Amino acid sequence: APCAGASWLGGTAAAGRGPDRRPVGRGFQADLLVHERGGRASPLVAAVRGVSSLTHSVGGAVPPAFVAEAGQRLAGLWREHGLTQPPYVGCFQAPYLDIGPPSVQMVPLEHIPVVQPLRPISWSGPGATFEPADDARPQVYVTLRTVANDTALIRDALAGLASLDVQVLVTVGPMGDPDALGPQPAHVRVERFVPQTLVLPHASVVVSHGGSGTFPGALAHGLPQVCLPQAAERKSAVRGTGVEPGGRRTL
């Protein structure tokens, strides 16, 4: 049966991003197209434009079966442009830029000819500032997602931290409402967003959804983590552990 991931990566969504429907490069001629691991139409766009492309990981690798099936769904688009589709939709013709440490990879990379490991480096944007708490206690950074935060889960996390002698920083996302968490004790600071690159150097522990930015960012700083996977991150974590969706795990 077709897998949902392949359907999304190689079906309607990818076709909608094809060269005919969303032209790329008008007004300038790129020399290289760098796309994230889910951009299965990107190598086709690059081939049509006559430039090279590179695949950049976002967390762990996509299972090869997903990529292969996405290729079957995109084969017609390649033929429409008079091109022969390379293996794995052309994603691995050049070195695969991988920010996932080998120790946490859930998908083997044997199907990728050349893997170029990279150390994840976050970017906060120009003029980013953050004033850490002037407190000698351990700093716990709690963040779930940039968008669509689960307020109830954040409350549960704060309840678990209530009895600990720590300083807590919580972010609810740019569109979140700090007041939705209700009154908090003096050692809990709630913000919509703070630059992660400025927070992690001061953190002692990170509690997060295991996202593709927070998880490797905390690893790069050698920080212990408690992961509460949400949405796509939850599905990835479940697939790697053998726990069925909806099942419970003790973290």
N, C-alpha and C positions, 0 to 999 in steps of 0.2 A: 504494500500500500504506500502511496506517496507520503512522505513525511511533511509535516507542516512547515518546518524550516526550509526545506527545498522548495516547497510551493511558494513561499514568500520570497526567498532569495532569487528564485529562477522563474517565477511566474509573472503575475500581473504587475507586481511592484517593480521588478527588474525591467520588464518590457516598457513600463511607463517612463523609465529613465534612459531608454535606448537613444541612439543618435538622432533618429528622426523626430522623436517627440520632445526631447529636451536637448537641443544642440549645445555642444560644449566647445569653447574656444573661439566663439565669434568675437572678432575685434582684437584677438591676439593669438599667437601660435605658441602653445605650450611645448616644452621640450620633454617633459616628464609628467605623467599622471600618477599621483600617489592616492590610493584608495584604501578604505578600511576593509576588514575581512568579509563584511556582508555585501560589499558593492560588486555583485557578480556581473553587472552590465558594464562596469568601468573598463575592463580589458577590451571589450568590444568597442567602446567609445575611443579608446586609445588607438586601437588597430585601424579604425575608420579614419582617424585624424593623422595616422602615420607617425605616432610617437610611442615611446616605451611606457610601461606601467609597472608599478610596484604595489604589492599588497602589504599593508601595515596591520599588525594584529591589534585587537581590542580585547584584552584578556587572553583567554585560551583560544586554541585553534578550533575552527569549525570541523566537525567530523567529516572525513573524506567522502562518505556516502552522501551527505547533504550536498557537497560541492558537485559530485558527479551527477546527481539527479537534477540539480539546478542547471547543469550543463545541457542535459537532455531537453529541458524546457526552453533553453535559450538557443538551441541549435538552429531553429528557424530564422532567428534574427541574424545570425552570422551568415546563413545562406543568402538571405535577402540582400546582404551587402557584398556578395561574391567572395566571402572569406571562409576558410576552413577553420573550424573551432579547435583550438589546442586542447590538450588534456586539462581537466579541472578548470574549464572556462577561461584558460589563459592566466589564471591567478598566480601561478608559480613558475612562470618562464624566467623571471628575474628573482634575485634573492628575496626571501620572505622576511620582512622586518618584524621581529618577535620581541615583545616586551614582557612576555610571560616567563618567569623563572622556571627552569626545568623541574624543580622539586614540586611545583604546584600544577604542572600541566596534566590535564585529564585526558587529552586526546594525543596519541602518539603522532610524531611529525615525520614518520618514515616516508609518507607519500610526497613530501616536499623536498625537491632536490637540494636546494641551498637555503639554509636558515641563517640569518644574520641576527644574533642576539643584541638587544638594546636595553639599556638601563632606562626605566621610565622616568621622565622628568616633566613635572607639571609646569604649567604657565599660568600666572595669575593676572596677566594683563598689566598695562602701564598704570603707574600710580597706586597700585594696590597697597593697602596698609592694614595692620592688625596689631592691637596692643594686648599682649598676653597678660593674664592675671598676675598680680604681684603676690604670689602665694607659694609657699614652699611645699605644699601638699602635691601628691601626684595629680597630673592633669589628664582627665578622661575626655576624649573628643567623641561625641555622638553625632553621627550624620547618616541619614538613610538614602536620600536621593536628592538631586537638584530639583526635580519636579515630582509631583504626586507623592508627597510624603505621607506615610501612614501615622496619623497623629496618635492613634491608640497604641501602636507598637512603640512609639517614642515614649509615651507615658509608662508603658511596661518597663522599658529600659531604665527610665529615671527612677521608677519604684525599686528596681533591683540595685540601684546605686545609692539609694537614700540613706542607708545605714553605714556607708563607707566614708572614711575620712579623706575625701578627695575633692578636687575642684573640677567641675563639669562644665564643658562648653557644648551646647546643642545647636545644630543648625536645622532649620525647617524648610529651607529652600527659598529662592527669591519670590515665589508666588505664595509661600506659606504664611501663616499668621502666628507669630509667637504667642499671642494672647490665647490661642486655642489650647495651649498646654495648661492654662490656668496658673495660679500663683505658684511660685517656686521658691525654695529656700535660698538663702544668701549665697551658698556655694555653687548654685546652678545658674549659668549664664545662657540665655537663649537669644540667638541671632537668626536672621533670615539666611545670610550668606557671609562667610569669611573666606579669604584666600587660603586654600589648603596648603599651598607651598609655605605660607607663613605660620600656619597652625602646627603642622606636623613636627617641626624642630622642637617645639615646646611640649608635645604630647607625651604621655607615659603609656597610654593604652588607647586603642581606637575601637569603637563600637560602630559598625556600619552594615550596609546591605551587601557588602562584598563586591562593590561596583568596579568597573574597569579603570576608574581613576583612583578611587580611594584605596582599594586593595593593594595594587602594586606600589602606590605611593607610600603607604604605610610600611610595606615590605622593604622598600628602598631605605627607609629610616630605621629598619630593624625593630619595629614596634610590635608588641603582642597585639593580637586582634581577636575580637568576638564578632563573628559574621552572622547577620540575620538576613539571609538572601530574600530579595523581593523581585517580583515580576520576572524579567528575563534572567536575572542573576539567580533567582530561586530555581528556575528550570535547569540552568547549567549545573548548579550544585547538586540537584537531585539526580541528574543524569550521571554525574560522576561518582555518586555514592551508592546507587542501587536502591535508594529509598523512593517509593512511589509518590507521585504528586499528591499532596494532601496528608501524607504521613508525617509523623512527628519525630523530631530528633532532639536530643539533649546536647546543647552546645556548651 
